[in-house]
């Protein structure tokens, strides 16, 4: 069964990597490139006293991360469309940066169309 996109919903626990600030945005942008995606725009919001939400819009969809440094927790979405972009490459890159001890990943096929549709 084929769909229009692949969406990874990831939870990373007991992370030992950097979870706050501009460096996390750099991770997301590099993950987009590693997955063969084309970055359109990036946005970072810093919470007080710590934690971030960051989104990288790519031509193929988006990468988004939300961090809770105080709990060493990262919630990550990697959503890509098309055959040229690989969300698992972005995931592998980000996992190497956040360094979690435990991970939960769910892959969702998005836009499952009827067999008669041209996909």
C-alpha positions as CSV (number, residue, x, y, z in Angstrom):
1,X,0.0,0.0,0.0
2,X,1.4,3.4,-1.0
3,X,0.5,6.8,0.2
4,X,1.4,10.4,-0.4
5,X,3.7,10.7,2.6
6,X,5.5,9.1,5.4
7,X,5.2,10.5,8.9
8,X,7.5,9.5,11.8
9,X,6.2,10.3,15.3
10,X,9.1,9.9,17.6
11,X,9.6,10.1,21.4
12,X,13.1,10.2,22.8
13,X,13.7,9.6,26.5
14,X,16.8,10.1,28.7
15,X,18.5,12.2,26.1
16,X,22.2,13.2,26.7
17,X,22.6,15.6,23.8
18,X,21.9,19.3,23.6
19,X,18.2,20.0,23.9
20,X,18.0,23.8,24.1
21,X,18.8,26.7,21.8
22,X,19.9,27.5,18.3
23,X,21.9,24.3,18.1
24,X,18.7,22.2,18.0
25,X,17.5,24.3,15.0
26,X,20.8,23.6,13.3
27,X,20.2,19.9,13.9
28,X,16.8,20.1,12.3
29,X,18.0,21.9,9.2
30,X,20.9,19.5,8.8
31,X,18.5,16.5,9.2
32,X,16.4,17.9,6.4
33,X,19.4,18.1,4.1
34,X,20.6,14.6,5.1
35,X,17.1,13.2,4.2
36,X,17.4,14.9,0.8
37,X,14.7,17.5,1.5
38,X,14.7,21.2,0.4
39,X,14.4,23.7,3.3
40,X,11.8,26.5,2.7
41,X,11.7,28.2,6.1
42,X,12.7,27.6,9.7
43,X,11.2,28.9,13.0
44,X,12.4,28.5,16.6
45,X,10.6,29.4,19.8
46,X,12.5,29.4,23.1
47,X,10.6,28.8,26.3
48,X,11.5,30.4,29.6
49,X,13.4,29.1,31.4
50,X,14.3,26.3,28.9
51,X,13.0,24.1,26.2
52,X,12.2,24.9,22.6
53,X,9.7,24.3,19.8
54,X,11.2,24.3,16.3
55,X,9.8,23.7,12.8
56,X,11.6,23.4,9.5
57,X,9.2,23.6,6.6
58,X,10.5,21.6,3.7
59,X,9.2,21.4,0.1
60,X,8.3,17.8,1.0
61,X,6.4,18.7,4.2
62,X,8.1,19.4,7.6
63,X,10.3,18.5,10.6
64,X,9.3,19.6,14.1
65,X,10.8,19.2,17.5
66,X,9.7,20.0,21.0
67,X,12.1,19.6,23.9
68,X,11.8,19.3,27.6
69,X,15.5,19.6,28.8
70,X,14.4,19.3,32.5
71,X,13.0,15.8,31.7
72,X,15.7,15.0,29.0
73,X,12.7,14.4,26.6
74,X,12.3,15.2,22.9
75,X,9.1,14.9,20.8
76,X,9.9,14.8,17.1
77,X,7.8,14.7,13.9
78,X,9.4,14.0,10.5
79,X,6.9,14.1,7.7
80,X,8.1,13.7,4.1
81,X,6.3,13.3,0.8
82,X,7.6,11.9,-2.5
83,X,10.1,9.2,-3.3
84,X,13.3,11.3,-3.1
85,X,13.2,12.1,0.6
86,X,13.8,9.6,3.3
87,X,12.5,10.4,6.8
88,X,14.5,7.6,8.4
89,X,17.8,9.3,7.4
90,X,16.6,12.5,9.2
91,X,15.6,10.3,12.2
92,X,19.0,8.6,12.3
93,X,20.8,11.9,12.2
94,X,18.7,13.4,15.0
95,X,18.9,10.4,17.2
96,X,22.7,10.6,16.9
97,X,22.5,14.3,18.1
98,X,20.0,13.9,21.0
99,X,21.5,10.6,22.2
100,X,18.5,9.0,23.8
101,X,18.7,5.9,25.9
102,X,15.1,4.9,24.9
103,X,13.1,5.7,21.8
104,X,9.6,5.1,20.6
105,X,8.9,5.5,16.8
106,X,5.7,5.1,14.9
107,X,5.6,5.4,11.1
108,X,2.3,6.5,9.6
109,X,1.5,6.3,5.9
110,X,-0.3,9.6,5.1
111,X,-2.7,10.1,2.2
112,X,-3.6,6.5,1.4
113,X,-5.6,6.8,-1.8
114,X,-7.7,4.3,-3.7
115,X,-5.9,2.0,-6.1
116,X,-7.3,3.9,-9.1
117,X,-5.6,7.1,-8.1
118,X,-2.4,8.1,-9.7
119,X,0.3,8.0,-7.0
